[in-house]
Amino acid sequence: MPHHIFCAADNIEHDKYHDCKQSYYRIRKLSDELCSEHNLSVIIPGGERGKKYNEWQADKNSSAWKTQIRKDINAAIKSSSTYEEFLLLMRAKGYEIKGETFGDDALKFISFRPLGKDRFVRGSIKSLGKEYTKERIKERIELKRERKAVIPKRDYAGKRLIDTSDEKFQNSPGLQRWAAVENLKIAAQAYNEAGSIKELEQKIATTAATEKEAKQTVRKLENRIKDLAEIIKYAEQYKANKAYHTAYKKSKNPDAYFRKHESQIILYGGARRMLEQTGIPLKGLNIDKLKAEYQELTAQKKELTATYKNCEKELKSLNRKLENLNQYLGRTEPPKSAQEQPDRDNNPSR
């Protein structure tokens, strides 16, 4: 946000500038318009007024989880060029999202649930603030775009620049003109979709970070799913054999009863020890609830796996565009088979 300096005296009418609240808002509006015209940043009001004291204090200490949600939303908006990409980034951070769609049948509010939390937080004016409703989030992403991409009718995104150093191009002016036009189209699409090399490099870094974050979250989910599967196994084993243990304790001839139902009693004892070690309360043990959590975590893992695979695909496309732009602008040499060898080495067949 730049500073604007102006003379306090009117050189034509010789009037003096008098400051008031109304003139402040006019100057701010004019400043925002000038910044937008010159592709400079515009400060968006945060809608932070009207907080309770304990929330304000928690925000100040950076301990409120709502504050973290706002930070993650702001970071995702900053790194996204579309609303769909914003949703991908938030899910890659481990958030479960509902109510994100628009339409007559859609939920009124978008809601976010961080990994490890029990409840969703609404993206409403009352809960997170006016800057965090789904309509405003989409609007903020659209306002952030500095230019509209002009997409050629033919898709050149997956093409490499044509290497015109080959002998057949040197001996054919017509082939050279065709290659020059094709290379221009490839570079133009890459530039239109990226905006600039700096923006493209930033996009590559953001996508790579999203992929890494999604993979890390998937690993955490896999560990939790594995542990939960063990807990469910022992819980079912505990419940199935509890009656034998109870009867064994009440039996008039415990030794004979134990010999007859030895395996069930041993299974019960082992399951009980494992559940106690993991901190699962045996009183009111709810296997259905554990299975519901297992299914929920499995669904989250599936969604995040799709996210990082999409990121891998997008990274490949973005790196191709950067390579084409660098080559077209003379910043790199045309790719050789030897240069592509490290890519094959980084993907072991084992």
Contacts in CASP RR format, 6 or more apart in sequence:
PFRMAT RR
TARGET T0000
AUTHOR 0000-0000-0000
METHOD contacts of the structure
MODEL  1
MPHHIFCAADNIEHDKYHDCKQSYYRIRKLSDELCSEHNLSVIIPGGERG
KKYNEWQADKNSSAWKTQIRKDINAAIKSSSTYEEFLLLMRAKGYEIKGE
TFGDDALKFISFRPLGKDRFVRGSIKSLGKEYTKERIKERIELKRERKAV
IPKRDYAGKRLIDTSDEKFQNSPGLQRWAAVENLKIAAQAYNEAGSIKEL
EQKIATTAATEKEAKQTVRKLENRIKDLAEIIKYAEQYKANKAYHTAYKK
SKNPDAYFRKHESQIILYGGARRMLEQTGIPLKGLNIDKLKAEYQELTAQ
KKELTATYKNCEKELKSLNRKLENLNQYLGRTEPPKSAQEQPDRDNNPSR
1 31 0 8 1.000
1 35 0 8 1.000
1 40 0 8 1.000
1 41 0 8 1.000
1 42 0 8 1.000
1 43 0 8 1.000
2 35 0 8 1.000
2 40 0 8 1.000
4 27 0 8 1.000
4 31 0 8 1.000
4 34 0 8 1.000
6 17 0 8 1.000
8 16 0 8 1.000
8 17 0 8 1.000
9 15 0 8 1.000
9 16 0 8 1.000
9 17 0 8 1.000
10 16 0 8 1.000
10 17 0 8 1.000
17 23 0 8 1.000
32 42 0 8 1.000
34 40 0 8 1.000
35 41 0 8 1.000
35 42 0 8 1.000
36 42 0 8 1.000
39 146 0 8 1.000
44 131 0 8 1.000
44 140 0 8 1.000
45 131 0 8 1.000
46 129 0 8 1.000
46 130 0 8 1.000
46 131 0 8 1.000
47 129 0 8 1.000
47 130 0 8 1.000
47 131 0 8 1.000
48 129 0 8 1.000
51 59 0 8 1.000
55 64 0 8 1.000
55 66 0 8 1.000
58 64 0 8 1.000
58 67 0 8 1.000
59 66 0 8 1.000
59 67 0 8 1.000
65 114 0 8 1.000
65 117 0 8 1.000
65 121 0 8 1.000
66 121 0 8 1.000
66 127 0 8 1.000
66 128 0 8 1.000
68 114 0 8 1.000
69 95 0 8 1.000
69 112 0 8 1.000
69 114 0 8 1.000
69 121 0 8 1.000
69 128 0 8 1.000
70 128 0 8 1.000
70 132 0 8 1.000
72 90 0 8 1.000
72 93 0 8 1.000
72 95 0 8 1.000
73 90 0 8 1.000
73 112 0 8 1.000
73 128 0 8 1.000
73 132 0 8 1.000
73 137 0 8 1.000
75 89 0 8 1.000
76 86 0 8 1.000
76 89 0 8 1.000
76 90 0 8 1.000
76 93 0 8 1.000
77 86 0 8 1.000
77 137 0 8 1.000
77 140 0 8 1.000
77 141 0 8 1.000
77 144 0 8 1.000
78 144 0 8 1.000
79 89 0 8 1.000
79 206 0 8 1.000
79 210 0 8 1.000
80 86 0 8 1.000
80 89 0 8 1.000
80 141 0 8 1.000
81 141 0 8 1.000
81 144 0 8 1.000
81 145 0 8 1.000
81 203 0 8 1.000
82 141 0 8 1.000
83 137 0 8 1.000
83 138 0 8 1.000
83 141 0 8 1.000
86 137 0 8 1.000
86 141 0 8 1.000
87 97 0 8 1.000
87 100 0 8 1.000
88 210 0 8 1.000
88 307 0 8 1.000
88 310 0 8 1.000
88 311 0 8 1.000
89 210 0 8 1.000
90 97 0 8 1.000
90 112 0 8 1.000
91 97 0 8 1.000
91 214 0 8 1.000
91 303 0 8 1.000
91 304 0 8 1.000
91 307 0 8 1.000
92 210 0 8 1.000
92 211 0 8 1.000
92 213 0 8 1.000
92 214 0 8 1.000
92 217 0 8 1.000
92 304 0 8 1.000
92 307 0 8 1.000
92 308 0 8 1.000
92 311 0 8 1.000
93 213 0 8 1.000
93 217 0 8 1.000
94 114 0 8 1.000
94 115 0 8 1.000
94 217 0 8 1.000
94 300 0 8 1.000
94 304 0 8 1.000
95 112 0 8 1.000
95 113 0 8 1.000
95 114 0 8 1.000
95 115 0 8 1.000
96 112 0 8 1.000
96 113 0 8 1.000
96 115 0 8 1.000
96 120 0 8 1.000
96 300 0 8 1.000
97 110 0 8 1.000
97 111 0 8 1.000
97 112 0 8 1.000
97 113 0 8 1.000
98 107 0 8 1.000
98 110 0 8 1.000
98 111 0 8 1.000
98 120 0 8 1.000
99 106 0 8 1.000
99 107 0 8 1.000
99 109 0 8 1.000
99 110 0 8 1.000
99 111 0 8 1.000
99 134 0 8 1.000
100 110 0 8 1.000
100 134 0 8 1.000
101 107 0 8 1.000
102 134 0 8 1.000
109 122 0 8 1.000
109 123 0 8 1.000
109 124 0 8 1.000
109 133 0 8 1.000
109 134 0 8 1.000
110 122 0 8 1.000
110 123 0 8 1.000
110 133 0 8 1.000
110 134 0 8 1.000
110 137 0 8 1.000
111 120 0 8 1.000
111 121 0 8 1.000
111 122 0 8 1.000
111 123 0 8 1.000
112 120 0 8 1.000
112 121 0 8 1.000
112 123 0 8 1.000
113 119 0 8 1.000
113 120 0 8 1.000
113 121 0 8 1.000
115 217 0 8 1.000
115 220 0 8 1.000
121 127 0 8 1.000
121 128 0 8 1.000
122 128 0 8 1.000
123 129 0 8 1.000
123 132 0 8 1.000
123 133 0 8 1.000
123 134 0 8 1.000
124 132 0 8 1.000
124 133 0 8 1.000
125 133 0 8 1.000
130 136 0 8 1.000
131 137 0 8 1.000
131 140 0 8 1.000
146 195 0 8 1.000
147 195 0 8 1.000
149 192 0 8 1.000
149 193 0 8 1.000
149 195 0 8 1.000
150 192 0 8 1.000
151 189 0 8 1.000
151 192 0 8 1.000
151 193 0 8 1.000
152 185 0 8 1.000
152 188 0 8 1.000
152 189 0 8 1.000
152 192 0 8 1.000
154 185 0 8 1.000
155 189 0 8 1.000
156 185 0 8 1.000
156 186 0 8 1.000
156 189 0 8 1.000
156 190 0 8 1.000
157 189 0 8 1.000
157 190 0 8 1.000
157 193 0 8 1.000
157 317 0 8 1.000
157 320 0 8 1.000
157 321 0 8 1.000
158 317 0 8 1.000
158 320 0 8 1.000
159 182 0 8 1.000
159 186 0 8 1.000
159 324 0 8 1.000
160 186 0 8 1.000
160 320 0 8 1.000
160 323 0 8 1.000
160 324 0 8 1.000
160 335 0 8 1.000
161 183 0 8 1.000
161 186 0 8 1.000
161 187 0 8 1.000
161 324 0 8 1.000
161 327 0 8 1.000
161 328 0 8 1.000
161 334 0 8 1.000
162 179 0 8 1.000
162 182 0 8 1.000
162 183 0 8 1.000
163 334 0 8 1.000
164 176 0 8 1.000
164 179 0 8 1.000
164 180 0 8 1.000
164 183 0 8 1.000
165 334 0 8 1.000
168 175 0 8 1.000
169 175 0 8 1.000
169 176 0 8 1.000
169 179 0 8 1.000
170 176 0 8 1.000
183 328 0 8 1.000
186 324 0 8 1.000
186 328 0 8 1.000
187 324 0 8 1.000
187 325 0 8 1.000
187 328 0 8 1.000
187 329 0 8 1.000
190 200 0 8 1.000
190 321 0 8 1.000
190 322 0 8 1.000
190 324 0 8 1.000
190 325 0 8 1.000
191 325 0 8 1.000
193 321 0 8 1.000
194 200 0 8 1.000
194 203 0 8 1.000
194 318 0 8 1.000
194 321 0 8 1.000
194 322 0 8 1.000
194 325 0 8 1.000
197 322 0 8 1.000
197 325 0 8 1.000
197 326 0 8 1.000
197 329 0 8 1.000
200 318 0 8 1.000
200 321 0 8 1.000
200 322 0 8 1.000
200 325 0 8 1.000
201 322 0 8 1.000
203 318 0 8 1.000
204 315 0 8 1.000
204 318 0 8 1.000
204 319 0 8 1.000
204 322 0 8 1.000
207 311 0 8 1.000
207 314 0 8 1.000
207 315 0 8 1.000
207 318 0 8 1.000
208 311 0 8 1.000
208 315 0 8 1.000
210 307 0 8 1.000
210 308 0 8 1.000
210 311 0 8 1.000
211 308 0 8 1.000
211 311 0 8 1.000
211 312 0 8 1.000
211 315 0 8 1.000
214 304 0 8 1.000
214 305 0 8 1.000
214 307 0 8 1.000
214 308 0 8 1.000
214 311 0 8 1.000
215 308 0 8 1.000
217 304 0 8 1.000
218 301 0 8 1.000
218 304 0 8 1.000
218 305 0 8 1.000
218 308 0 8 1.000
221 297 0 8 1.000
221 300 0 8 1.000
221 301 0 8 1.000
221 304 0 8 1.000
222 301 0 8 1.000
224 297 0 8 1.000
225 294 0 8 1.000
225 297 0 8 1.000
225 298 0 8 1.000
225 301 0 8 1.000
227 278 0 8 1.000
228 290 0 8 1.000
228 293 0 8 1.000
228 294 0 8 1.000
228 297 0 8 1.000
229 294 0 8 1.000
230 274 0 8 1.000
230 278 0 8 1.000
231 275 0 8 1.000
231 278 0 8 1.000
231 280 0 8 1.000
231 290 0 8 1.000
232 287 0 8 1.000
232 290 0 8 1.000
232 291 0 8 1.000
232 294 0 8 1.000
234 270 0 8 1.000
234 271 0 8 1.000
234 274 0 8 1.000
234 275 0 8 1.000
235 271 0 8 1.000
235 275 0 8 1.000
235 280 0 8 1.000
235 285 0 8 1.000
235 287 0 8 1.000
235 290 0 8 1.000
236 287 0 8 1.000
237 267 0 8 1.000
237 268 0 8 1.000
237 270 0 8 1.000
237 271 0 8 1.000
238 268 0 8 1.000
238 269 0 8 1.000
238 271 0 8 1.000
238 272 0 8 1.000
238 275 0 8 1.000
238 282 0 8 1.000
238 285 0 8 1.000
239 285 0 8 1.000
239 287 0 8 1.000
240 267 0 8 1.000
241 264 0 8 1.000
241 265 0 8 1.000
241 267 0 8 1.000
241 268 0 8 1.000
241 269 0 8 1.000
241 271 0 8 1.000
242 268 0 8 1.000
244 261 0 8 1.000
244 264 0 8 1.000
244 265 0 8 1.000
244 268 0 8 1.000
245 264 0 8 1.000
245 265 0 8 1.000
245 268 0 8 1.000
245 269 0 8 1.000
247 257 0 8 1.000
247 261 0 8 1.000
248 254 0 8 1.000
248 257 0 8 1.000
248 258 0 8 1.000
248 261 0 8 1.000
248 265 0 8 1.000
251 257 0 8 1.000
258 265 0 8 1.000
272 282 0 8 1.000
275 282 0 8 1.000
275 285 0 8 1.000
276 282 0 8 1.000
323 332 0 8 1.000
323 335 0 8 1.000
325 331 0 8 1.000
326 332 0 8 1.000
327 333 0 8 1.000
327 334 0 8 1.000
327 335 0 8 1.000
END
